[in-house]
Amino acid sequence: MIVDKFVLEPLDHLLAHLLPWQIVALSVTATCISIFLYKFLWQDDSLFHRGKKFGLRLARKIPAVRDKIAREFQSSKERIEHDMLKPLHKDIRPIRELPSSRSAKDVLDLAVKYKSAETKEWDKLSGTVYSGSDDLTKLVTEVYSRFAWSNPLHPDVFPAVRQMEAEVIRMTCTLFNGNSDSCGSMTSGGTESILMACKAYRDRAFSLGITKPFIVAPVTAHAAFDKAAEYLGIRIKHIPVDSVTCKLNIRAMERAISSRTCMLVASAPQFPHGIIDPVEEVSRLGLKYSIPVHVDCCLGGFLLPFMDKAGFPLLPFDFRLKGVTSISADTHKYAYSPKGSSVIMYRSDEYLHHQYAVAPDWPGGIYASPSLSGSRVGASIATTWAVILYMGQDGYLQATREIIETARRLEQGLRQVEHISILGQPEVSVISFCSNSFNIYRLSDAMGKRGWNLNALQFPSSVHICVTRNHTAPGVVERFLQDVRECVEEIVKNPGEKTSGMAAIYGMAQSVPDRSVVSEMAWAYLDTCTALPDHYLVE
Protein backbone atom coordinates (compact mmCIF):
# COMPACT_ATOMS: atom_id res chain seq x y z
CA MET A 1 0.00 0.00 0.00
CA ILE A 2 1.06 3.59 -0.58
CA VAL A 3 0.89 4.36 3.19
CA ASP A 4 3.18 1.42 3.97
CA LYS A 5 5.70 2.48 1.33
CA PHE A 6 5.88 6.19 2.04
CA VAL A 7 5.14 6.37 5.81
CA LEU A 8 5.63 3.10 7.64
CA GLU A 9 8.76 1.85 5.87
CA PRO A 10 10.80 5.03 6.55
CA LEU A 11 9.50 5.00 10.13
CA ASP A 12 10.54 1.37 10.58
CA HIS A 13 13.97 2.17 9.22
CA LEU A 14 14.30 5.19 11.54
CA LEU A 15 13.41 3.19 14.65
CA ALA A 16 15.15 -0.08 13.72
CA HIS A 17 18.27 0.62 15.78
CA LEU A 18 16.27 1.43 18.97
CA LEU A 19 15.45 -0.99 21.75
CA PRO A 20 11.76 -1.52 22.68
CA TRP A 21 12.05 0.40 25.96
CA GLN A 22 13.60 3.34 24.09
CA ILE A 23 10.67 3.42 21.65
CA VAL A 24 8.25 3.44 24.60
CA ALA A 25 10.21 6.23 26.31
CA LEU A 26 10.24 8.32 23.13
CA SER A 27 6.52 7.79 22.66
CA VAL A 28 5.74 8.92 26.24
CA THR A 29 8.07 11.92 25.92
CA ALA A 30 6.54 12.96 22.58
CA THR A 31 3.04 12.65 24.06
CA CYS A 32 3.93 14.78 27.08
CA ILE A 33 5.54 17.44 24.88
CA SER A 34 2.47 17.47 22.61
CA ILE A 35 0.12 17.92 25.59
CA PHE A 36 2.29 20.74 26.97
CA LEU A 37 2.40 22.54 23.62
CA TYR A 38 -1.37 22.16 23.20
CA LYS A 39 -2.04 23.64 26.64
CA PHE A 40 0.52 26.38 26.09
CA LEU A 41 -0.70 27.44 22.65
CA TRP A 42 -4.44 26.96 22.99
CA GLN A 43 -5.29 29.45 25.71
CA ASP A 44 -7.68 32.40 25.76
CA ASP A 45 -4.74 34.78 26.31
CA SER A 46 -2.56 35.33 23.27
CA LEU A 47 1.15 34.51 23.34
CA PHE A 48 1.87 38.25 23.19
CA HIS A 49 -0.36 38.96 26.19
CA ARG A 50 1.14 36.14 28.23
CA GLY A 51 4.63 37.24 27.26
CA LYS A 52 3.80 40.78 28.31
CA LYS A 53 2.56 39.61 31.73
CA PHE A 54 5.69 37.50 32.19
CA GLY A 55 7.87 40.50 31.31
CA LEU A 56 6.03 42.71 33.77
CA ARG A 57 6.47 40.16 36.54
CA LEU A 58 10.20 40.14 35.84
CA ALA A 59 10.29 43.95 35.79
CA ARG A 60 8.74 44.07 39.27
CA LYS A 61 11.79 42.20 40.57
CA ILE A 62 14.05 45.13 39.61
CA PRO A 63 14.67 47.08 42.87
CA ALA A 64 14.01 50.54 41.39
CA VAL A 65 10.76 49.43 39.77
CA ARG A 66 9.68 47.50 42.86
CA ASP A 67 10.35 50.47 45.13
CA LYS A 68 8.47 52.91 42.88
CA ILE A 69 5.44 50.61 42.75
CA ALA A 70 5.58 50.21 46.53
CA ARG A 71 5.63 54.00 47.05
CA GLU A 72 2.72 54.57 44.68
CA PHE A 73 0.78 51.73 46.29
CA GLN A 74 1.33 53.07 49.80
CA SER A 75 0.31 56.56 48.73
CA SER A 76 -2.92 55.26 47.16
CA LYS A 77 -3.63 53.10 50.21
CA GLU A 78 -3.24 56.09 52.53
CA ARG A 79 -5.62 58.17 50.37
CA ILE A 80 -8.21 55.40 50.48
CA GLU A 81 -7.92 55.08 54.25
CA HIS A 82 -8.05 58.85 54.75
CA ASP A 83 -11.26 59.14 52.71
CA MET A 84 -12.98 56.12 54.21
CA LEU A 85 -11.91 55.85 57.84
CA LYS A 86 -13.36 59.05 59.20
CA PRO A 87 -15.14 59.15 62.57
CA LEU A 88 -18.87 58.57 62.36
CA HIS A 89 -19.52 60.86 65.32
CA LYS A 90 -17.33 62.61 67.88
CA ASP A 91 -18.81 60.51 70.70
CA ILE A 92 -18.55 57.15 68.92
CA ARG A 93 -15.71 54.73 69.44
CA PRO A 94 -15.52 51.41 67.56
CA ILE A 95 -16.97 48.32 69.20
CA ARG A 96 -14.38 45.54 69.08
CA GLU A 97 -15.84 42.95 71.41
CA LEU A 98 -19.27 41.80 72.52
CA PRO A 99 -20.51 44.37 75.07
CA SER A 100 -22.79 43.96 78.03
CA SER A 101 -26.48 43.94 77.21
CA ARG A 102 -28.00 47.30 76.41
CA SER A 103 -31.56 48.50 76.46
CA ALA A 104 -33.52 48.80 73.22
CA LYS A 105 -33.54 52.59 73.68
CA ASP A 106 -29.76 52.74 73.99
CA VAL A 107 -29.30 50.63 70.88
CA LEU A 108 -31.74 52.76 68.90
CA ASP A 109 -30.08 55.97 70.08
CA LEU A 110 -26.70 54.64 68.96
CA ALA A 111 -28.16 53.60 65.61
CA VAL A 112 -29.43 57.17 65.12
CA LYS A 113 -25.91 58.49 65.80
CA TYR A 114 -24.47 56.04 63.27
CA LYS A 115 -27.12 57.07 60.75
CA SER A 116 -26.25 60.74 61.13
CA ALA A 117 -22.92 60.09 59.39
CA GLU A 118 -24.65 59.17 56.11
CA THR A 119 -25.37 61.71 53.41
CA LYS A 120 -28.88 63.09 53.28
CA GLU A 121 -28.46 64.51 49.77
CA TRP A 122 -29.68 61.50 47.79
CA ASP A 123 -30.39 63.79 44.83
CA LYS A 124 -26.61 64.16 44.44
CA LEU A 125 -25.88 60.43 44.17
CA SER A 126 -25.30 58.59 40.91
CA GLY A 127 -27.63 55.61 41.22
CA THR A 128 -27.13 54.09 44.70
CA VAL A 129 -30.53 55.14 46.14
CA TYR A 130 -33.16 54.85 43.44
CA SER A 131 -36.10 56.28 45.38
CA GLY A 132 -36.26 56.25 49.19
CA SER A 133 -39.45 58.33 49.22
CA ASP A 134 -41.35 58.62 52.49
CA ASP A 135 -44.40 56.69 51.27
CA LEU A 136 -42.29 53.73 50.10
CA THR A 137 -40.21 53.80 53.28
CA LYS A 138 -43.34 53.62 55.41
CA LEU A 139 -44.80 50.77 53.33
CA VAL A 140 -41.54 48.79 53.31
CA THR A 141 -41.02 49.23 57.07
CA GLU A 142 -44.51 47.98 57.91
CA VAL A 143 -44.35 45.00 55.56
CA TYR A 144 -40.84 44.07 56.70
CA SER A 145 -41.90 43.98 60.36
CA ARG A 146 -44.61 41.44 59.51
CA PHE A 147 -42.27 39.09 57.61
CA ALA A 148 -38.98 39.70 59.47
CA TRP A 149 -38.57 36.04 60.42
CA SER A 150 -39.91 34.42 57.25
CA ASN A 151 -37.65 32.04 55.31
CA PRO A 152 -38.70 30.64 51.92
CA LEU A 153 -36.40 27.67 52.51
CA HIS A 154 -39.41 26.32 54.45
CA PRO A 155 -42.43 26.89 52.18
CA ASP A 156 -44.61 24.66 54.34
CA VAL A 157 -44.01 26.97 57.31
CA PHE A 158 -44.05 30.25 55.34
CA PRO A 159 -46.54 29.74 52.48
CA ALA A 160 -47.15 33.50 52.14
CA VAL A 161 -43.64 34.40 51.02
CA ARG A 162 -43.63 31.35 48.73
CA GLN A 163 -46.64 32.76 46.90
CA MET A 164 -45.28 36.31 46.99
CA GLU A 165 -42.07 35.15 45.34
CA ALA A 166 -43.98 33.21 42.69
CA GLU A 167 -46.11 36.29 41.96
CA VAL A 168 -43.07 38.60 41.67
CA ILE A 169 -41.43 36.17 39.23
CA ARG A 170 -44.60 35.79 37.14
CA MET A 171 -45.26 39.56 37.03
CA THR A 172 -41.66 40.22 35.98
CA CYS A 173 -41.66 37.50 33.31
CA THR A 174 -44.89 38.93 31.89
CA LEU A 175 -43.40 42.43 31.94
CA PHE A 176 -40.56 41.15 29.75
CA ASN A 177 -43.00 39.45 27.35
CA GLY A 178 -42.43 35.93 28.57
CA ASN A 179 -45.16 33.38 27.80
CA SER A 180 -46.64 30.82 30.17
CA ASP A 181 -43.48 28.68 29.89
CA SER A 182 -41.24 31.48 31.18
CA CYS A 183 -39.99 31.02 34.71
CA GLY A 184 -37.23 32.09 37.08
CA SER A 185 -36.04 32.79 40.60
CA MET A 186 -35.60 35.71 42.94
CA THR A 187 -32.05 36.41 44.05
CA SER A 188 -30.18 38.79 46.35
CA GLY A 189 -29.12 41.13 43.52
CA GLY A 190 -27.89 41.46 39.97
CA THR A 191 -24.58 39.75 40.63
CA GLU A 192 -26.31 36.62 41.92
CA SER A 193 -28.80 36.69 39.04
CA ILE A 194 -25.94 36.82 36.53
CA LEU A 195 -23.99 34.15 38.39
CA MET A 196 -27.03 31.86 38.34
CA ALA A 197 -27.46 32.29 34.57
CA CYS A 198 -23.79 31.47 34.04
CA LYS A 199 -24.14 28.41 36.26
CA ALA A 200 -27.19 27.23 34.34
CA TYR A 201 -25.45 27.55 30.98
CA ARG A 202 -22.23 25.99 32.24
CA ASP A 203 -24.12 22.94 33.48
CA ARG A 204 -26.15 22.81 30.28
CA ALA A 205 -22.86 22.76 28.36
CA PHE A 206 -21.61 19.93 30.60
CA SER A 207 -24.77 17.95 29.81
CA LEU A 208 -23.99 18.36 26.10
CA GLY A 209 -20.46 17.02 26.55
CA ILE A 210 -18.68 20.39 26.48
CA THR A 211 -15.99 20.01 29.13
CA LYS A 212 -14.41 23.47 28.94
CA PRO A 213 -17.21 25.94 28.14
CA PHE A 214 -16.70 29.68 27.87
CA ILE A 215 -18.78 32.84 27.86
CA VAL A 216 -18.65 35.43 25.07
CA ALA A 217 -19.45 38.92 26.36
CA PRO A 218 -18.60 42.53 25.45
CA VAL A 219 -15.93 44.29 27.52
CA THR A 220 -18.67 46.59 28.82
CA ALA A 221 -20.72 43.69 30.24
CA HIS A 222 -21.02 43.85 34.01
CA ALA A 223 -18.01 42.59 35.98
CA ALA A 224 -20.37 40.05 37.57
CA PHE A 225 -19.77 37.87 34.48
CA ASP A 226 -16.03 37.85 35.24
CA LYS A 227 -16.86 37.07 38.85
CA ALA A 228 -19.12 34.21 37.77
CA ALA A 229 -16.43 32.83 35.47
CA GLU A 230 -13.93 32.91 38.33
CA TYR A 231 -16.31 31.25 40.80
CA LEU A 232 -17.54 28.63 38.34
CA GLY A 233 -14.16 27.76 36.84
CA ILE A 234 -15.05 28.70 33.27
CA ARG A 235 -13.50 31.07 30.74
CA ILE A 236 -14.82 34.36 29.43
CA LYS A 237 -13.92 35.96 26.09
CA HIS A 238 -14.33 39.73 26.02
CA ILE A 239 -15.53 41.33 22.80
CA PRO A 240 -14.52 44.91 21.92
CA VAL A 241 -17.10 47.64 21.52
CA ASP A 242 -17.31 50.33 18.88
CA SER A 243 -15.23 53.35 19.97
CA VAL A 244 -17.97 55.77 18.84
CA THR A 245 -21.27 54.04 19.64
CA CYS A 246 -19.94 51.98 22.60
CA LYS A 247 -22.08 49.05 21.36
CA LEU A 248 -20.62 45.56 21.16
CA ASN A 249 -18.98 44.58 17.88
CA ILE A 250 -21.29 41.88 16.53
CA ARG A 251 -18.77 40.65 13.96
CA ALA A 252 -16.14 40.20 16.65
CA MET A 253 -18.67 38.29 18.72
CA GLU A 254 -19.40 35.90 15.85
CA ARG A 255 -15.69 35.35 15.26
CA ALA A 256 -15.25 34.44 18.93
CA ILE A 257 -17.92 31.73 18.85
CA SER A 258 -16.73 28.13 18.84
CA SER A 259 -18.08 24.70 19.71
CA ARG A 260 -17.23 25.43 23.37
CA THR A 261 -19.30 28.63 23.68
CA CYS A 262 -21.93 28.14 26.39
CA MET A 263 -23.60 31.58 26.33
CA LEU A 264 -23.67 34.94 24.58
CA VAL A 265 -24.19 38.16 26.54
CA ALA A 266 -25.81 41.48 25.67
CA SER A 267 -26.58 44.40 27.98
CA ALA A 268 -29.71 46.54 28.03
CA PRO A 269 -28.21 48.90 28.93
CA GLN A 270 -24.59 48.33 29.92
CA PHE A 271 -23.43 49.98 33.13
CA PRO A 272 -20.46 52.15 32.01
CA HIS A 273 -22.08 54.25 29.28
CA GLY A 274 -25.80 53.44 29.46
CA ILE A 275 -25.81 52.06 25.91
CA ILE A 276 -28.08 49.21 24.78
CA ASP A 277 -26.20 46.52 22.86
CA PRO A 278 -27.66 45.25 19.53
CA VAL A 279 -29.72 42.57 21.26
CA GLU A 280 -31.58 41.60 18.08
CA GLU A 281 -28.33 40.76 16.31
CA VAL A 282 -27.02 38.80 19.29
CA SER A 283 -30.34 36.94 19.38
CA ARG A 284 -29.89 35.96 15.73
CA LEU A 285 -26.39 34.67 16.51
CA GLY A 286 -27.83 32.59 19.33
CA LEU A 287 -30.38 31.01 16.99
CA LYS A 288 -27.83 30.50 14.22
CA TYR A 289 -25.37 28.62 16.44
CA SER A 290 -27.87 27.16 18.98
CA ILE A 291 -26.26 29.06 21.85
CA PRO A 292 -28.25 30.55 24.78
CA VAL A 293 -28.40 34.35 24.90
CA HIS A 294 -28.53 36.22 28.19
CA VAL A 295 -29.68 39.84 28.30
CA ASP A 296 -28.41 41.71 31.34
CA CYS A 297 -31.24 44.11 32.13
CA CYS A 298 -30.28 44.49 35.79
CA LEU A 299 -29.90 48.25 35.43
CA GLY A 300 -32.66 48.78 32.89
CA GLY A 301 -35.25 46.50 34.49
CA PHE A 302 -38.52 48.31 35.30
CA LEU A 303 -37.44 51.21 33.06
CA LEU A 304 -37.05 49.68 29.61
CA PRO A 305 -40.39 47.81 29.64
CA PHE A 306 -42.23 51.12 30.14
CA MET A 307 -40.27 53.32 27.73
CA ASP A 308 -42.47 52.72 24.69
CA LYS A 309 -45.60 53.81 26.55
CA ALA A 310 -43.70 56.71 28.08
CA GLY A 311 -42.92 58.05 24.60
CA PHE A 312 -39.36 56.75 24.22
CA PRO A 313 -39.59 53.79 21.81
CA LEU A 314 -36.88 51.13 21.81
CA LEU A 315 -35.99 48.15 19.65
CA PRO A 316 -37.03 44.74 21.11
CA PHE A 317 -34.67 43.53 23.84
CA ASP A 318 -36.65 40.85 25.70
CA PHE A 319 -38.41 37.49 25.18
CA ARG A 320 -40.02 38.83 22.02
CA LEU A 321 -36.68 37.89 20.44
CA LYS A 322 -36.67 34.12 20.01
CA GLY A 323 -32.95 33.80 20.58
CA VAL A 324 -33.12 35.40 24.04
CA THR A 325 -33.20 32.60 26.59
CA SER A 326 -32.69 34.49 29.87
CA ILE A 327 -32.92 38.00 31.32
CA SER A 328 -31.73 39.42 34.64
CA ALA A 329 -33.59 42.42 36.08
CA ASP A 330 -32.97 44.08 39.42
CA THR A 331 -36.03 44.95 41.44
CA HIS A 332 -33.92 46.87 43.96
CA LYS A 333 -33.08 49.51 41.36
CA TYR A 334 -35.91 50.98 39.26
CA ALA A 335 -38.59 48.77 40.81
CA TYR A 336 -37.70 50.68 44.03
CA SER A 337 -37.66 47.75 46.46
CA PRO A 338 -35.01 47.71 49.23
CA LYS A 339 -31.55 46.38 48.43
CA GLY A 340 -31.15 42.64 48.14
CA SER A 341 -33.70 41.87 45.44
CA SER A 342 -33.42 40.79 41.78
CA VAL A 343 -35.05 38.35 39.35
CA ILE A 344 -33.42 35.93 36.93
CA MET A 345 -35.84 34.82 34.18
CA TYR A 346 -35.64 31.99 31.63
CA ARG A 347 -37.63 31.28 28.49
CA SER A 348 -38.46 27.81 29.87
CA ASP A 349 -37.55 25.41 32.67
CA GLU A 350 -35.22 23.64 30.22
CA TYR A 351 -32.67 26.26 31.28
CA LEU A 352 -33.86 26.93 34.84
CA HIS A 353 -33.37 23.30 35.90
CA HIS A 354 -29.64 23.61 35.19
CA GLN A 355 -29.56 26.49 37.69
CA TYR A 356 -30.83 24.35 40.57
CA ALA A 357 -28.46 22.74 43.05
CA VAL A 358 -29.53 19.35 44.42
CA ALA A 359 -27.70 17.02 46.83
CA PRO A 360 -29.82 13.82 46.78
CA ASP A 361 -27.55 11.72 49.04
CA TRP A 362 -26.92 14.10 51.95
CA PRO A 363 -27.52 12.46 55.37
CA GLY A 364 -29.38 15.61 56.41
CA GLY A 365 -32.06 14.90 53.82
CA ILE A 366 -32.55 15.67 50.15
CA TYR A 367 -31.16 19.19 49.80
CA ALA A 368 -32.40 21.35 46.94
CA SER A 369 -32.12 25.11 46.40
CA PRO A 370 -32.97 27.27 43.39
CA SER A 371 -30.16 29.79 43.79
CA LEU A 372 -26.97 30.53 45.70
CA SER A 373 -28.45 30.88 49.18
CA GLY A 374 -30.10 28.22 51.29
CA SER A 375 -31.97 30.25 53.87
CA ARG A 376 -33.18 33.52 52.38
CA VAL A 377 -34.70 36.73 53.67
CA GLY A 378 -38.45 36.32 53.35
CA ALA A 379 -38.93 39.96 54.28
CA SER A 380 -36.97 40.99 51.17
CA ILE A 381 -39.40 39.04 49.00
CA ALA A 382 -42.39 40.50 50.84
CA THR A 383 -41.21 44.10 50.55
CA THR A 384 -40.43 43.66 46.84
CA TRP A 385 -43.89 42.22 46.29
CA ALA A 386 -45.48 45.10 48.21
CA VAL A 387 -43.58 47.84 46.36
CA ILE A 388 -44.40 46.36 42.94
CA LEU A 389 -48.11 46.23 43.78
CA TYR A 390 -48.02 49.74 45.25
CA MET A 391 -46.29 51.26 42.21
CA GLY A 392 -48.24 49.31 39.60
CA GLN A 393 -48.32 50.03 35.87
CA ASP A 394 -49.27 53.69 36.31
CA GLY A 395 -46.62 54.40 38.94
CA TYR A 396 -43.79 52.83 36.94
CA LEU A 397 -44.91 54.51 33.74
CA GLN A 398 -44.91 57.94 35.38
CA ALA A 399 -41.56 57.34 37.08
CA THR A 400 -40.02 56.18 33.79
CA ARG A 401 -41.28 59.24 31.93
CA GLU A 402 -39.87 61.60 34.56
CA ILE A 403 -36.50 59.82 34.77
CA ILE A 404 -35.92 59.61 31.01
CA GLU A 405 -36.97 63.23 30.51
CA THR A 406 -34.54 64.25 33.27
CA ALA A 407 -31.73 62.17 31.72
CA ARG A 408 -32.33 63.79 28.32
CA ARG A 409 -32.18 67.25 29.87
CA LEU A 410 -28.92 66.39 31.62
CA GLU A 411 -27.42 64.99 28.42
CA GLN A 412 -28.43 68.06 26.43
CA GLY A 413 -26.96 70.36 29.09
CA LEU A 414 -23.67 68.45 29.28
CA ARG A 415 -23.27 68.55 25.50
CA GLN A 416 -23.26 72.34 25.77
CA VAL A 417 -20.43 72.41 28.33
CA GLU A 418 -17.13 73.23 26.64
CA HIS A 419 -14.35 70.64 27.11
CA ILE A 420 -16.90 67.87 27.88
CA SER A 421 -17.78 65.03 25.47
CA ILE A 422 -20.61 62.49 25.81
CA LEU A 423 -19.74 58.86 25.11
CA GLY A 424 -22.12 57.28 22.60
CA GLN A 425 -25.82 58.07 22.43
CA PRO A 426 -27.28 57.40 25.90
CA GLU A 427 -30.66 55.70 25.56
CA VAL A 428 -31.85 55.18 29.11
CA SER A 429 -30.81 56.72 32.45
CA VAL A 430 -26.99 56.76 32.39
CA ILE A 431 -24.93 59.57 30.84
CA SER A 432 -21.18 59.00 30.56
CA PHE A 433 -18.80 61.83 29.70
CA CYS A 434 -15.09 62.48 29.27
CA SER A 435 -12.72 65.30 28.35
CA ASN A 436 -9.87 65.73 25.89
CA SER A 437 -8.74 68.90 27.68
CA PHE A 438 -8.07 67.70 31.23
CA ASN A 439 -8.10 64.68 33.54
CA ILE A 440 -11.81 63.92 33.89
CA TYR A 441 -11.23 62.46 37.37
CA ARG A 442 -10.35 65.98 38.53
CA LEU A 443 -13.91 66.96 37.66
CA SER A 444 -15.21 63.96 39.59
CA ASP A 445 -13.18 65.03 42.66
CA ALA A 446 -14.24 68.66 42.31
CA MET A 447 -17.91 67.65 42.07
CA GLY A 448 -17.40 65.39 45.07
CA LYS A 449 -16.36 68.39 47.14
CA ARG A 450 -19.73 69.91 46.25
CA GLY A 451 -21.56 66.82 47.44
CA TRP A 452 -22.06 65.08 44.06
CA ASN A 453 -21.17 61.40 43.93
CA LEU A 454 -20.29 60.30 40.38
CA ASN A 455 -19.10 56.91 39.12
CA ALA A 456 -15.51 56.81 37.87
CA LEU A 457 -14.94 54.68 34.75
CA GLN A 458 -11.86 53.58 32.82
CA PHE A 459 -10.79 52.61 29.29
CA PRO A 460 -11.51 55.34 28.32
CA SER A 461 -11.17 57.66 31.32
CA SER A 462 -14.65 58.96 32.00
CA VAL A 463 -17.35 59.40 34.64
CA HIS A 464 -21.07 58.89 34.56
CA ILE A 465 -24.21 59.90 36.37
CA CYS A 466 -27.05 57.42 36.75
CA VAL A 467 -30.36 59.30 36.96
CA THR A 468 -32.86 58.20 39.62
CA ARG A 469 -36.21 59.47 40.89
CA ASN A 470 -34.30 61.70 43.29
CA HIS A 471 -32.88 63.68 40.36
CA THR A 472 -36.35 64.46 39.01
CA ALA A 473 -37.02 66.92 41.84
CA PRO A 474 -37.21 70.60 40.77
CA GLY A 475 -33.85 72.34 40.39
CA VAL A 476 -31.59 69.27 40.63
CA VAL A 477 -30.63 69.24 36.94
CA GLU A 478 -29.93 72.97 36.98
CA ARG A 479 -27.73 72.71 40.10
CA PHE A 480 -25.78 69.80 38.63
CA LEU A 481 -25.09 71.52 35.32
CA GLN A 482 -24.14 74.77 37.04
CA ASP A 483 -21.67 72.95 39.30
CA VAL A 484 -20.19 71.11 36.30
CA ARG A 485 -19.71 74.38 34.40
CA GLU A 486 -18.08 76.09 37.38
CA CYS A 487 -15.79 73.13 38.12
CA VAL A 488 -14.71 72.86 34.47
CA GLU A 489 -13.97 76.57 34.30
CA GLU A 490 -11.76 76.26 37.37
CA ILE A 491 -9.96 73.14 36.10
CA VAL A 492 -9.12 74.48 32.63
CA LYS A 493 -7.31 77.42 34.21
CA ASN A 494 -4.59 74.91 35.09
CA PRO A 495 -5.33 71.64 33.20
CA GLY A 496 -1.94 70.13 33.97
CA GLU A 497 -2.18 70.56 37.74
CA LYS A 498 -1.07 67.55 39.77
CA THR A 499 -4.01 65.34 40.69
CA SER A 500 -4.99 64.10 44.11
CA GLY A 501 -7.70 61.93 45.67
CA MET A 502 -9.53 59.53 43.37
CA ALA A 503 -8.21 61.37 40.33
CA ALA A 504 -4.69 60.30 41.27
CA ILE A 505 -5.74 56.75 42.14
CA TYR A 506 -7.65 56.16 38.90
CA GLY A 507 -4.97 57.90 36.87
CA MET A 508 -2.33 55.63 38.32
CA ALA A 509 -4.53 52.54 37.91
CA GLN A 510 -4.96 53.14 34.18
CA SER A 511 -1.29 53.86 33.58
CA VAL A 512 -0.05 50.64 35.22
CA PRO A 513 0.38 47.91 32.58
CA ASP A 514 0.66 45.16 35.21
CA ARG A 515 -2.99 44.78 36.27
CA SER A 516 -2.01 42.65 39.26
CA VAL A 517 -0.84 45.90 40.90
CA VAL A 518 -4.35 47.32 40.43
CA SER A 519 -5.81 44.14 41.96
CA GLU A 520 -3.59 44.58 45.00
CA MET A 521 -4.83 48.15 45.33
CA ALA A 522 -8.40 46.85 45.20
CA TRP A 523 -7.53 44.39 47.96
CA ALA A 524 -6.36 47.33 50.06
CA TYR A 525 -9.69 49.07 49.44
CA LEU A 526 -11.65 45.96 50.47
CA ASP A 527 -9.46 45.52 53.56
CA THR A 528 -10.18 49.12 54.52
CA CYS A 529 -13.94 48.48 54.34
CA THR A 530 -13.70 46.30 57.46
CA ALA A 531 -10.89 48.12 59.27
CA LEU A 532 -11.15 49.86 62.67
CA PRO A 533 -7.78 51.56 63.24
CA ASP A 534 -7.69 53.94 66.23
CA HIS A 535 -5.47 56.56 64.61
CA TYR A 536 -8.12 57.39 61.98
CA LEU A 537 -10.79 57.96 64.59
CA VAL A 538 -9.40 61.24 65.89
CA GLU A 539 -10.50 64.51 64.30
Secondary structure, DSSP 8 states (H G I E B T S, - for coil): -HHIIIIIHHHHHHHTTS-HHHHHHHHHHHHHHHHHHHHHHSSSS-HHHHHHHHHHHHHTTSHHHHHHHHHHHHHHHHHHHHHH---S-TT-----S------HHHHHHHHHHHHTTS---GGGBSSS-S---HHHHHHHHHHHHHSTT--TT-TTT-HHHHHHHHHHHHHHHHHTT--TT-EEEEESSHHHHHHHHHHHHHHHHHHTT-SS-EEEEETTS-THHHHHHHHHT-EEEEE-B-TTT--B-HHHHHHH--TTEEEEEEESS-TTT-----HHHHHHHHHHHT--EEEE-TTTTTTHHHHTTTT------STTSTTEEEEEEESSSTT---SS-EEEEESSHHHHHHH-EEETT-TT--EEESSS-SS--HHHHHHHHHHHHHHHHHHHHHHHHHHHHHHHHHHHHHHTSTT-EE-S---SSEEEEE-SSS-HHHHHHHHHHTT-B-EEETTTTEEEEE--GGGGSTTHHHHHHHHHHHHHHHHHTSTT----HHHHHHHHHHH-S-HHHHHHHHHHHHHHHT---GGGS--
